Amino acid sequence: MALKSVTDDSFDEEVLKSGKPVLVDFWAGWCGLCRQPAPSLEAIAAEHGDKIEIVKLNIDENPATAAKYGVMSIPTMNIYQGGEVTKTIVGAKPKAALERDLADIIG
């Protein structure tokens, strides 16, 4: 299952106004490390899609959102709940580590 992409234009509607927590994977096409968490994020989205939405945002194509949230290195994943960042995960992590980071959401 491929993750949905969001843009600077769709970010408010799809992330900040979402009724459930949203993990945003900030990435870029030139970033080799950014590809590593993708299969794990896709698996988590498939298993826990009822509890959390997982989307991707390409920082090269959508620099305004990355700048607004101070994303200085990638991969960075921010969790948004109620329009606010509630957690930031930096770096490529294996699925088990990501699930631990998300345990308070996915239970």
Secondary structure as a PSIPRED ss2 file (coil, helix, strand):
# PSIPRED VFORMAT (PSIPRED V4.0)

   1 M C   1.000  0.000  0.000
   2 A C   1.000  0.000  0.000
   3 L C   1.000  0.000  0.000
   4 K E   0.000  0.000  1.000
   5 S E   0.000  0.000  1.000
   6 V C   1.000  0.000  0.000
   7 T C   1.000  0.000  0.000
   8 D C   1.000  0.000  0.000
   9 D C   1.000  0.000  0.000
  10 S C   1.000  0.000  0.000
  11 F H   0.000  1.000  0.000
  12 D H   0.000  1.000  0.000
  13 E H   0.000  1.000  0.000
  14 E H   0.000  1.000  0.000
  15 V H   0.000  1.000  0.000
  16 L H   0.000  1.000  0.000
  17 K C   1.000  0.000  0.000
  18 S C   1.000  0.000  0.000
  19 G C   1.000  0.000  0.000
  20 K C   1.000  0.000  0.000
  21 P C   1.000  0.000  0.000
  22 V E   0.000  0.000  1.000
  23 L E   0.000  0.000  1.000
  24 V E   0.000  0.000  1.000
  25 D E   0.000  0.000  1.000
  26 F E   0.000  0.000  1.000
  27 W E   0.000  0.000  1.000
  28 A C   1.000  0.000  0.000
  29 G C   1.000  0.000  0.000
  30 W C   1.000  0.000  0.000
  31 C C   1.000  0.000  0.000
  32 G H   0.000  1.000  0.000
  33 L H   0.000  1.000  0.000
  34 C H   0.000  1.000  0.000
  35 R H   0.000  1.000  0.000
  36 Q C   1.000  0.000  0.000
  37 P C   1.000  0.000  0.000
  38 A H   0.000  1.000  0.000
  39 P H   0.000  1.000  0.000
  40 S H   0.000  1.000  0.000
  41 L H   0.000  1.000  0.000
  42 E H   0.000  1.000  0.000
  43 A H   0.000  1.000  0.000
  44 I H   0.000  1.000  0.000
  45 A H   0.000  1.000  0.000
  46 A H   0.000  1.000  0.000
  47 E H   0.000  1.000  0.000
  48 H H   0.000  1.000  0.000
  49 G C   1.000  0.000  0.000
  50 D C   1.000  0.000  0.000
  51 K C   1.000  0.000  0.000
  52 I C   1.000  0.000  0.000
  53 E E   0.000  0.000  1.000
  54 I E   0.000  0.000  1.000
  55 V E   0.000  0.000  1.000
  56 K E   0.000  0.000  1.000
  57 L E   0.000  0.000  1.000
  58 N E   0.000  0.000  1.000
  59 I C   1.000  0.000  0.000
  60 D C   1.000  0.000  0.000
  61 E C   1.000  0.000  0.000
  62 N C   1.000  0.000  0.000
  63 P H   0.000  1.000  0.000
  64 A H   0.000  1.000  0.000
  65 T H   0.000  1.000  0.000
  66 A H   0.000  1.000  0.000
  67 A H   0.000  1.000  0.000
  68 K H   0.000  1.000  0.000
  69 Y C   1.000  0.000  0.000
  70 G C   1.000  0.000  0.000
  71 V C   1.000  0.000  0.000
  72 M C   1.000  0.000  0.000
  73 S C   1.000  0.000  0.000
  74 I C   1.000  0.000  0.000
  75 P C   1.000  0.000  0.000
  76 T E   0.000  0.000  1.000
  77 M E   0.000  0.000  1.000
  78 N E   0.000  0.000  1.000
  79 I E   0.000  0.000  1.000
  80 Y E   0.000  0.000  1.000
  81 Q E   0.000  0.000  1.000
  82 G C   1.000  0.000  0.000
  83 G C   1.000  0.000  0.000
  84 E E   0.000  0.000  1.000
  85 V E   0.000  0.000  1.000
  86 T E   0.000  0.000  1.000
  87 K E   0.000  0.000  1.000
  88 T E   0.000  0.000  1.000
  89 I E   0.000  0.000  1.000
  90 V E   0.000  0.000  1.000
  91 G C   1.000  0.000  0.000
  92 A C   1.000  0.000  0.000
  93 K C   1.000  0.000  0.000
  94 P C   1.000  0.000  0.000
  95 K H   0.000  1.000  0.000
  96 A H   0.000  1.000  0.000
  97 A H   0.000  1.000  0.000
  98 L H   0.000  1.000  0.000
  99 E H   0.000  1.000  0.000
 100 R H   0.000  1.000  0.000
 101 D H   0.000  1.000  0.000
 102 L C   1.000  0.000  0.000
 103 A H   0.000  1.000  0.000
 104 D H   0.000  1.000  0.000
 105 I H   0.000  1.000  0.000
 106 I H   0.000  1.000  0.000
 107 G C   1.000  0.000  0.000
